[in-house]
């Protein structure tokens, strides 16, 4: 792909990674190998710049915790066809958040390079009507081309705060579908600033997928800080 095109991409586009599962698949011996890796993309994650961690939704990776790798498959994260092994570092089911890390034996320079395009957490709630952007891997492998590039989309803040017991959400008006779970929501005018994580679409039962909830930046920061301790 042309480097000039990549340099013009929004920051949110550079920060995201597909969350996938690798499992061995039997293939005809005429192809040289009995087994080949089969990738199943299950959601989206993104890098946080100041923490060297990846953030996604808890529901994206919850089935990978506590079960042997022979059953679950190998957790990987990647973009543009370059996938690396990842581990689940923390789960917060109350706020539907998860922290992922690259394995401990990963060279620091690789982690630093990956996280250099990460996002920064905002320090206040956006205004109703603010334009936002979000990027992810909807519909899994169906939309992955040869470059495994993510899908970029835009919306607006529909409600500044929806407070449900212990969880704070920011309501977004915008198109959403399966696979976008874990996508970062950033301000369009300041694309490095993370306001939330795409978590759920309360209107799906009514056949409408134009409203979704972003888990508030406050919960993301709290979990990220906890991961440092």
C-alpha positions as CSV (number, residue, x, y, z in Angstrom):
1,X,0.0,0.0,0.0
2,X,1.2,3.6,-0.7
3,X,2.9,5.0,2.4
4,X,1.5,8.5,1.6
5,X,-2.0,7.1,1.9
6,X,-1.2,5.4,5.3
7,X,0.2,8.7,6.6
8,X,-3.1,10.5,5.8
9,X,-5.2,8.0,7.8
10,X,-6.9,9.2,11.0
11,X,-5.2,8.4,14.3
12,X,-8.0,6.2,15.4
13,X,-7.5,4.1,12.2
14,X,-3.8,3.5,13.1
15,X,-4.5,2.6,16.8
16,X,-6.9,-0.3,16.2
17,X,-6.1,-4.0,16.0
18,X,-8.3,-6.9,15.1
19,X,-8.9,-9.4,17.9
20,X,-8.7,-12.9,16.5
21,X,-8.4,-16.6,17.3
22,X,-6.0,-18.9,15.5
23,X,-6.8,-22.6,15.3
24,X,-5.2,-25.3,13.2
25,X,-7.3,-26.4,10.2
26,X,-6.8,-29.6,8.3
27,X,-6.1,-29.0,4.6
28,X,-5.3,-31.2,1.6
29,X,-1.8,-32.6,1.7
30,X,-1.2,-31.5,-1.8
31,X,-0.8,-28.0,-0.4
32,X,2.4,-29.0,1.4
33,X,1.2,-28.9,5.0
34,X,-1.4,-31.0,6.8
35,X,-2.4,-28.2,9.1
36,X,-2.8,-24.5,8.4
37,X,-3.7,-21.6,10.8
38,X,-7.3,-20.5,10.4
39,X,-8.0,-17.0,11.7
40,X,-11.4,-16.0,13.2
41,X,-11.8,-12.3,13.9
42,X,-14.0,-11.8,16.9
43,X,-13.8,-8.1,17.7
44,X,-11.6,-5.0,17.9
45,X,-9.0,-3.7,20.3
46,X,-6.8,-0.5,20.3
47,X,-3.6,0.7,21.9
48,X,-3.5,3.2,24.7
49,X,-0.4,5.4,24.2
50,X,0.6,6.1,27.8
51,X,0.1,2.6,29.1
52,X,1.5,0.2,26.4
53,X,-1.7,-1.9,26.7
54,X,-4.6,-2.8,24.4
55,X,-8.2,-2.2,25.4
56,X,-11.2,-4.2,24.2
57,X,-14.6,-5.3,25.6
58,X,-14.8,-8.0,28.2
59,X,-17.5,-9.9,26.2
60,X,-15.1,-10.2,23.2
61,X,-12.6,-12.3,25.1
62,X,-14.5,-13.7,28.1
63,X,-14.7,-17.2,26.6
64,X,-10.9,-17.4,26.3
65,X,-10.3,-17.1,30.1
66,X,-9.9,-20.3,32.2
67,X,-10.0,-22.8,29.3
68,X,-7.1,-24.6,27.8
69,X,-5.6,-23.2,24.6
70,X,-6.3,-26.5,22.8
71,X,-10.0,-25.7,23.1
72,X,-10.1,-21.9,22.8
73,X,-7.4,-21.4,20.2
74,X,-4.6,-18.8,20.3
75,X,-5.5,-15.2,21.0
76,X,-3.9,-12.8,18.6
77,X,-4.1,-9.1,17.7
78,X,-3.1,-7.5,14.5
79,X,-3.6,-5.1,11.6
80,X,-2.8,-5.3,7.9
81,X,-2.2,-9.0,8.1
82,X,0.5,-8.8,10.8
83,X,-0.8,-10.7,13.9
84,X,0.9,-11.2,17.2
85,X,0.0,-13.3,20.2
86,X,-1.8,-11.5,23.0
87,X,-2.8,-12.3,26.6
88,X,-5.8,-11.2,28.7
89,X,-4.3,-9.1,31.5
90,X,-7.5,-7.9,33.2
91,X,-11.3,-8.3,32.9
92,X,-13.9,-5.8,34.2
93,X,-17.3,-7.4,33.5
94,X,-19.2,-4.6,35.3
95,X,-18.0,-2.1,32.7
96,X,-17.5,-4.6,29.8
97,X,-13.8,-3.8,29.5
98,X,-10.7,-5.9,29.1
99,X,-7.0,-5.2,29.0
100,X,-4.8,-7.1,26.6
101,X,-1.0,-7.3,26.5
102,X,1.7,-8.7,24.3
103,X,3.5,-11.7,25.9
104,X,6.2,-10.9,28.6
105,X,9.0,-12.1,26.3
106,X,8.0,-9.5,23.6
107,X,11.0,-7.1,23.0
108,X,10.3,-3.6,24.5
109,X,11.0,-1.9,21.2
110,X,8.2,-3.8,19.5
111,X,5.7,-2.9,22.2
112,X,6.8,0.8,22.1
113,X,6.5,0.8,18.3
114,X,3.0,-0.7,18.4
115,X,1.8,1.7,21.2
116,X,3.3,4.8,19.5
117,X,0.1,5.2,17.5
118,X,-2.1,4.7,20.6
119,X,-4.8,7.0,21.8
120,X,-4.9,9.4,24.8
121,X,-7.8,9.4,27.3
122,X,-9.8,12.6,27.4
123,X,-10.4,14.4,30.7
124,X,-14.0,15.6,30.3
125,X,-17.3,14.5,28.7
126,X,-17.9,15.6,25.1
127,X,-20.8,17.9,24.3
128,X,-24.0,16.6,22.8
129,X,-23.7,17.0,19.0
130,X,-19.9,16.6,18.9
131,X,-18.8,14.6,16.0
132,X,-17.0,11.4,16.7
133,X,-15.1,8.7,14.8
134,X,-14.7,5.0,15.4
135,X,-12.9,2.2,13.6
136,X,-13.0,-1.5,13.9
137,X,-13.4,-4.8,12.2
138,X,-17.2,-5.4,11.7
139,X,-18.4,-8.7,10.3
140,X,-15.1,-10.4,11.0
141,X,-13.5,-12.0,8.0
142,X,-16.2,-10.9,5.6
143,X,-14.8,-7.4,5.2
144,X,-11.1,-8.2,5.5
145,X,-9.3,-7.6,2.2
146,X,-5.7,-8.6,1.4
147,X,-4.4,-5.8,3.6
148,X,-6.8,-6.6,6.6
149,X,-7.5,-2.9,6.8
150,X,-10.2,-1.8,9.4
151,X,-13.4,0.0,8.7
152,X,-13.7,3.7,9.6
153,X,-17.1,5.3,10.5
154,X,-18.4,8.5,12.0
155,X,-21.3,9.6,14.3
156,X,-22.3,12.2,16.9
157,X,-22.8,12.3,20.6
158,X,-26.5,11.7,21.2
159,X,-26.5,11.9,25.0
160,X,-23.5,13.1,27.1
161,X,-24.1,10.6,29.9
162,X,-26.2,7.6,30.6
163,X,-25.7,6.4,34.1
164,X,-26.7,2.8,34.8
165,X,-26.0,1.8,38.4
166,X,-22.2,1.5,38.5
167,X,-21.6,2.1,34.8
168,X,-21.4,5.3,32.8
169,X,-22.1,5.3,29.1
170,X,-21.9,7.9,26.3
171,X,-24.7,7.5,23.8
172,X,-23.6,7.7,20.2
173,X,-25.8,8.0,17.1
174,X,-24.1,6.1,14.3
175,X,-24.1,2.8,12.3
176,X,-22.9,-0.2,14.2
177,X,-22.8,-4.0,13.6
178,X,-21.1,-7.1,15.1
179,X,-17.3,-6.9,15.2
180,X,-17.2,-3.3,16.1
181,X,-17.3,-4.3,19.8
182,X,-14.1,-2.9,21.4
183,X,-13.7,-0.1,18.9
184,X,-12.4,3.2,20.2
185,X,-14.6,6.3,20.0
186,X,-12.6,9.5,19.5
187,X,-13.4,13.1,18.9
188,X,-13.3,13.9,15.2
189,X,-11.9,17.4,15.9
190,X,-9.1,15.9,18.1
191,X,-8.7,12.3,16.8
192,X,-6.1,11.3,19.4
193,X,-8.6,11.8,22.3
194,X,-10.5,8.7,23.4
195,X,-14.0,9.3,24.9
196,X,-15.1,5.7,25.2
197,X,-15.2,2.1,23.9
198,X,-18.0,0.8,21.7
199,X,-19.8,-1.8,23.8
200,X,-23.5,-2.3,23.1
201,X,-26.4,-1.4,20.9
202,X,-29.6,-1.2,23.0
203,X,-31.8,-0.8,19.9
204,X,-30.9,-4.0,18.1
205,X,-34.0,-5.8,19.4
206,X,-36.1,-3.2,17.7
207,X,-34.3,-3.8,14.4
208,X,-32.4,-0.5,14.6
209,X,-28.6,-0.4,14.8
210,X,-28.1,3.4,14.6
211,X,-27.7,4.0,18.4
212,X,-25.0,2.4,20.6
213,X,-23.3,2.9,23.9
214,X,-19.7,3.8,24.5
215,X,-18.3,2.8,27.9
216,X,-17.1,6.1,29.5
217,X,-13.4,7.1,29.4
218,X,-13.5,7.2,33.2
219,X,-13.8,3.5,33.5
220,X,-11.1,3.0,30.9
221,X,-8.7,5.2,32.8
222,X,-9.4,3.5,36.1
223,X,-8.7,0.0,34.6
224,X,-5.6,1.2,32.8
225,X,-4.2,2.7,36.0
226,X,-5.0,-0.5,37.9
227,X,-3.1,-2.5,35.3
228,X,0.0,-0.5,36.1
229,X,0.0,-1.5,39.8
